[in-house]
Every structure is written in C-alpha cells, then in structure tokens.
C-alpha cells in the first residue's frame, strides 16, 4: 500500500517537464521526465528493470489512495500514461496499455473515487436542520417509555411536543441510556431531539431504500403543523368532508357486510365470494375515499388518525378519484396541499 503522507502537497515542475508531459509524447526525454515525476511524487525508484517497474505500476493502479491523488494531479496521471504506453511499445505482453489505463482511470473516477454512495450515506445526506438520527437502542428506549405497549422497533417521526413530559419519564430515559453506556451530556442531547417540532429517526432506517418516502411523510406532518390557522382550516375542509362522507356511507353498507360475514362463518360462502360481494356492497354507496385497490382495507391508519389523510394522499395510497375530488371541489385546499408537497419533494430531489 502506498504511503499517503509521501505525496507532495504541490507538484513542482519545470516548463520543459510540463510541456513534455502535457501531451505525453513518447520519446526518450518524455520517458525520463515521466520516471522522475513518478519518483518524486510516488517515490517509485528509477530503474531499467521493466518487470520491477511493471510491478510498481500495477500496485499503483490497484491503490485507491493513489487514484484519489491521480484524479486531481493531471501531471502524475499523464506521467503514468507515458510509462504505460512505453511498456506497451516495448513489451507486447505488458499488463496495461494506454487505452486500458484511460479506461481504468475513467472507471476509477466514476466508481472508485466518486464511488456510488451507500444507501445509508445517500439517505443521511437528505437530513437537514431540526432533523436528527439516533442509535436504534436510543429510539427503542424512548418508544418503550412513551408507548409501553409498543410492538416492534419504532422508526421515528415528527415530535411536535415533548413526549418525555414528566420527571418520571425523564428519569427512566436517563437510566436506560446510562445503562447503555451514555454519559449525562449524551442523554441531554438525545432528550432535546424528541421535542420542539424536530424530526427524529432511528439509525437503522437509513439502510432502507424507501427512506425518502418516510422522510417526506414526516416533513408533511411538520409542514401542515406549521401552517397558519387560516390555512389549516382551509386544508382540513377537504379532509373532513371526505372522511365524513366515508363514515356516513360506512353505516349504509355495514349491515350488508355483517350479514355476509355471518354467511362466511357458517361456511355458506367462500372467502373469495365474501371479498367480492363485500366490495360490491361498498361500491354501491360510491364513497369518495377508497384505497388503491378500490377497497377500504388500506384506509385503517387514516380512519384512526385523520392527520394521516394528506400524507396518504401525497404517497398515492388512495385511488386517483380522491385527489381529483379535492382539486375540483376544494381548490384552495388543493393549492395549499400542492405547494407543501412540491416544496418537500424539491428539497429531497435537490439533495439526491
């Protein structure tokens, strides 16, 4: 492995060196100049032993440290090309040709040095002000305190208020984190994240390909929460109308679907028949709100918490008729929603 500390901070070359190497013409002078540059910059000894030079060059080609310097040091790059081209002319079986070197350098520039970032790195780059990442065990400790009946590992979310809202909860949070090895300063820092309108995620969420969807979801919650009272009222007009329409029509179809369920339990109809007939009963009432499958099964989170209506709308979890209805019947609500959605999506795309 090459010693990174041996690189000159700034390459000092004569006009003749620069002139010869700039175009890396192949002649005796350029070969000598190239060897001197590689000796000075990479500490490769001058030698007439072509096999030794070949091994040294091979080591350079495989060194990620070298390529990091090679990408920004055009002189060294061209000096290396001179040596490689020379070997190719002198020795037909040389391991590297000029074309091969160009290909290797270009490939390293694109993949080795500007290496495609990992999913975690890409997702972490999306995080902005008032958004935090905490270790998974910190998120679990927090979740166990604020939601003792929690099942699974919490992903995180938007915290518009302090959920560690009692001394008992704060003391328990402190004890759990000290047990994990955190000092008081760390505990106070983590505690400050879970409040004041911050967005916090468990670190393991960064490994997920769809992390940006989760981030967008929470940013929309925050965006809606930060609207003026007037805009909130306008935005919620569409939501409340559509949810009320659903609940009223749910009363209409509930008796019929209950009867079908009894028949299913008695074995008089199959599961498939039950699902088909239930869907027909629901569709007869023509509700505005349906999930992407044209059923009600995907609506449970929204019906339990109406604050999820616009996040589901943004993530296209409703049939297209829902957004069309908002657009055509509540244009002011639609405008506010679209402005929020576009702003959030732009923030994400700008960082990708």
C-alpha positions in Angstrom: 0.0 0.0 0.0 1.2 3.5 -0.8 2.0 5.9 2.0 -0.4 8.8 1.5 1.9 11.1 3.5 4.6 10.8 0.8 2.7 12.8 -1.8 4.0 16.3 -2.4 1.5 18.9 -1.4 2.1 20.7 -4.6 3.9 19.3 -7.7 6.9 21.5 -8.7 7.8 21.0 -12.4 9.9 22.9 -14.9 8.4 24.3 -18.1 10.1 21.6 -20.1 8.5 18.9 -17.9 5.1 20.4 -18.2 5.5 20.8 -21.9 6.6 17.2 -22.5 4.2 15.6 -20.1 1.2 17.8 -21.0 0.8 15.8 -24.2 2.7 12.8 -23.0 4.6 12.3 -26.3 6.6 9.2 -26.4 10.3 9.8 -26.7 13.4 9.3 -24.7 13.0 12.7 -23.0 9.4 12.2 -22.0 10.1 8.7 -20.6 12.9 10.1 -18.4 10.8 13.0 -17.3 7.9 10.7 -16.5 10.1 8.5 -14.4 11.4 11.4 -12.5 7.9 12.7 -11.7 6.8 9.3 -10.5 9.9 9.0 -8.4 9.3 12.4 -6.9 5.5 12.2 -6.4 5.1 8.5 -5.7 8.6 7.5 -4.6 9.0 4.9 -7.3 12.7 4.3 -7.8 14.3 5.0 -11.2 15.1 1.6 -12.7 15.7 0.0 -16.0 14.2 -3.2 -14.7 11.0 -3.4 -16.7 9.5 -6.2 -14.6 10.1 -4.2 -11.4 8.6 -1.1 -12.9 5.6 -3.1 -14.1 5.0 -4.4 -10.6 5.3 -0.9 -9.2 2.8 0.4 -11.8 0.4 -2.5 -11.1 0.5 -1.6 -7.4 -0.3 2.0 -8.2 -3.2 1.0 -10.5 -4.8 -1.0 -7.6 -4.2 1.6 -5.0 -7.3 3.6 -4.1 -5.1 6.1 -2.2 -3.2 6.7 -5.4 -6.3 7.2 -7.5 -7.6 9.8 -5.1 -4.4 11.8 -5.8 -4.3 10.8 -9.5 -7.8 12.3 -10.1 -6.6 15.7 -9.0 -3.0 15.5 -10.2 -3.0 15.7 -14.0 0.8 15.7 -14.2 1.1 12.5 -12.4 -1.7 11.0 -14.4 0.0 11.8 -17.7 3.4 10.7 -16.4 1.9 7.4 -15.6 0.4 7.2 -19.1 3.8 7.8 -20.6 5.3 4.9 -18.7 2.4 2.6 -19.6 2.5 3.5 -23.3 6.2 2.9 -23.2 5.8 -0.6 -21.8 3.2 -1.3 -24.4 5.5 -0.3 -27.2 8.5 -2.2 -25.8 6.7 -5.2 -24.4 3.6 -6.6 -26.2 2.5 -8.6 -23.3 2.5 -5.6 -21.0 -0.3 -5.8 -18.5 -1.6 -2.3 -19.3 -2.0 -0.4 -22.5 -2.7 3.3 -22.8 -6.3 2.6 -23.7 -6.6 0.2 -20.8 -5.2 2.9 -18.4 -7.6 5.5 -19.7 -10.4 3.1 -19.1 -9.2 2.2 -15.7 -8.7 5.8 -14.7 -12.1 6.9 -16.0 -13.7 4.0 -14.3 -12.0 4.8 -11.0 -13.0 8.4 -11.3 -16.6 7.4 -11.6 -16.8 4.4 -9.3 -13.7 4.0 -7.1 -13.2 7.6 -6.0 -16.6 9.2 -6.7 -17.8 5.8 -5.6 -21.5 5.4 -5.6 -22.6 6.2 -2.1 -24.2 3.5 0.0 -27.9 3.7 0.7 -27.1 4.9 4.2 -24.8 7.7 3.0 -27.4 8.9 0.5 -30.2 8.9 3.0 -28.1 10.6 5.6 -27.3 13.4 3.2 -31.1 14.2 3.0 -31.2 15.1 6.7 -31.5 18.9 7.3 -32.0 21.3 10.1 -34.1 20.1 13.0 -33.8 16.5 11.8 -31.8 14.0 13.8 -30.6 10.4 13.6 -30.2 8.5 16.8 -28.9 5.0 17.5 -31.6 2.3 17.4 -31.3 1.5 21.1 -32.0 5.1 22.0 -35.1 5.1 19.8 -36.3 1.8 21.4 -35.7 3.2 24.9 -37.7 6.3 24.0 -40.5 4.2 22.5 -40.8 1.9 25.5 -41.3 4.9 27.8 -43.8 6.9 25.8 -45.7 3.9 24.5 -45.3 0.9 26.9 -47.5 -1.3 24.7 -45.2 -0.7 21.7 -44.7 -3.7 19.3 -41.6 -3.8 17.2 -38.9 -1.1 16.7 -40.1 2.5 16.2 -38.8 4.1 13.1 -39.1 7.7 14.4 -41.3 10.6 13.4 -42.2 14.2 13.9 -42.3 15.3 17.5 -44.4 18.5 17.8 -44.3 18.3 21.6 -42.2 16.9 24.4 -43.4 13.3 25.0 -41.0 12.9 27.9 -43.4 15.3 29.7 -42.9 14.1 33.3 -40.0 13.8 35.6 -40.6 10.1 35.9 -40.3 9.6 32.2 -37.2 11.7 32.0 -35.6 9.8 34.9 -36.4 6.5 33.3 -35.0 7.7 29.9 -31.8 8.7 31.7 -31.5 5.3 33.5 -32.0 3.4 30.3 -29.4 5.4 28.4 -26.8 5.3 31.2 -27.2 1.6 31.2 -26.3 1.6 27.5 -23.1 3.5 28.4 -24.1 7.0 27.5 -23.0 9.9 29.7 -25.3 12.7 31.0 -24.3 15.0 28.2 -25.3 12.5 25.6 -28.6 11.8 27.4 -29.5 15.5 27.5 -28.6 15.9 23.8 -30.9 12.9 22.8 -33.6 14.2 25.0 -33.6 17.6 23.3 -34.2 15.9 20.0 -37.6 14.4 20.9 -39.5 17.7 21.1 -39.8 21.2 19.7 -41.1 20.2 16.3 -38.0 18.1 15.5 -38.0 15.0 13.2 -36.0 12.1 14.6 -35.3 8.7 13.0 -33.7 5.5 14.2 -30.3 5.0 12.6 -31.3 1.7 11.0 -33.9 3.5 8.9 -31.1 4.9 6.9 -30.4 1.5 5.4 -33.9 1.4 3.8 -34.3 2.2 0.1 -37.6 3.9 0.7 -36.2 6.2 3.5 -37.0 9.3 1.4 -40.7 8.3 1.5 -40.6 8.1 5.3 -38.8 11.5 5.4 -41.3 13.1 3.1 -44.2 11.7 5.2 -42.9 13.3 8.4 -42.0 16.6 6.7 -45.5 16.9 5.5 -46.8 16.4 9.1 -44.4 19.2 10.2 -45.3 21.4 7.2 -49.1 21.1 7.9 -48.5 21.7 11.6 -46.6 24.9 10.8 -49.3 26.4 8.6 -51.3 29.4 9.8 -54.6 28.7 11.5 -56.4 30.0 8.4 -54.5 27.7 6.0 -55.0 24.7 8.3 -58.7 25.4 8.4 -58.9 25.6 4.6 -56.8 22.4 4.2 -58.9 20.5 6.6 -62.1 21.3 4.9 -61.5 18.8 2.2 -60.2 16.2 4.5 -63.1 16.4 6.9 -65.7 16.4 4.1 -64.2 13.2 2.5 -63.8 11.4 5.9 -67.4 12.3 6.9 -68.7 11.1 3.6 -66.9 7.8 4.2 -68.2 7.3 7.7 -71.8 8.1 6.7 -71.7 5.6 3.8 -70.0 3.0 6.1 -73.2 3.0 8.1 -75.1 2.2 5.0 -73.1 -0.8 4.0 -72.2 -2.2 7.5 -75.4 -4.3 7.9 -75.0 -5.9 4.5 -71.3 -6.7 5.0 -72.1 -8.0 8.5 -74.6 -10.4 7.0 -72.0 -11.6 4.5 -69.6 -12.2 7.3 -72.1 -14.4 9.1 -72.5 -16.5 5.9 -68.7 -16.8 5.7 -68.5 -18.0 9.3 -71.3 -20.6 8.6 -69.4 -21.8 5.6 -72.2 -20.9 3.2 -69.9 -18.7 1.1 -66.1 -18.9 0.4 -63.6 -16.3 1.5 -63.3 -15.2 -2.2 -67.0 -14.8 -2.5 -67.1 -12.8 0.7 -64.4 -10.4 -0.5 -66.1 -9.9 -3.9 -69.6 -9.4 -2.5 -68.3 -7.1 0.2 -66.6 -4.9 -2.3 -69.7 -4.7 -4.4 -71.7 -3.6 -1.4 -69.2 -0.9 -0.6 -69.0 0.4 -4.2 -72.8 0.7 -4.5 -72.6 3.6 -1.9 -70.0 5.3 -4.1 -67.7 6.6 -1.3 -65.1 9.2 -2.3 -62.4 7.6 -0.3 -61.0 4.2 -1.3 -57.5 2.7 -1.3 -55.5 1.9 -4.4 -57.2 -1.5 -4.6 -60.6 0.1 -4.6 -61.3 -1.3 -1.1 -61.4 0.1 2.5 -58.7 -2.2 4.0 -55.9 0.2 3.3 -57.7 3.1 5.0 -57.4 2.0 8.6 -54.5 4.3 9.6 -56.3 7.3 8.1 -59.6 6.4 9.8 -57.8 6.0 13.1 -55.9 9.3 12.8 -57.2 11.9 10.3 -53.8 13.7 10.4 -52.6 10.9 8.1 -55.1 11.9 5.3 -52.7 14.2 3.4 -49.6 12.0 3.9 -51.5 9.1 2.4 -52.7 11.4 -0.4 -49.2 12.5 -1.1 -47.9 8.9 -1.2 -50.6 7.9 -3.7 -52.2 5.4 -1.3 -55.8 6.4 -2.4 -57.5 6.0 -5.7 -56.9 8.9 -8.1 -60.6 10.0 -7.7 -59.6 11.3 -4.2 -57.1 13.8 -5.4 -59.4 14.7 -8.3 -62.2 15.4 -5.9 -60.1 17.6 -3.7 -58.8 19.5 -6.8 -62.3 20.0 -8.3 -64.3 20.7 -5.2 -61.8 22.2 -2.8 -59.4 24.2 -5.0 -58.0 26.2 -2.1 -57.3 23.1 -0.1 -55.7 21.5 -3.2 -53.5 24.6 -3.7 -52.1 24.5 -0.1 -51.5 20.8 -0.3 -49.7 21.0 -3.7 -47.5 23.8 -2.5 -46.4 21.9 0.5 -45.9 18.6 -1.4 -43.9 20.3 -4.2 -41.7 22.1 -1.7 -40.9 18.9 0.2 -40.3 16.9 -2.9 -38.0 19.6 -4.3 -36.0 19.5 -1.1 -35.4 15.8 -1.5 -34.6 15.9 -5.2 -32.1 18.8 -4.7 -30.0 16.7 -2.3 -30.1 13.5 -4.4 
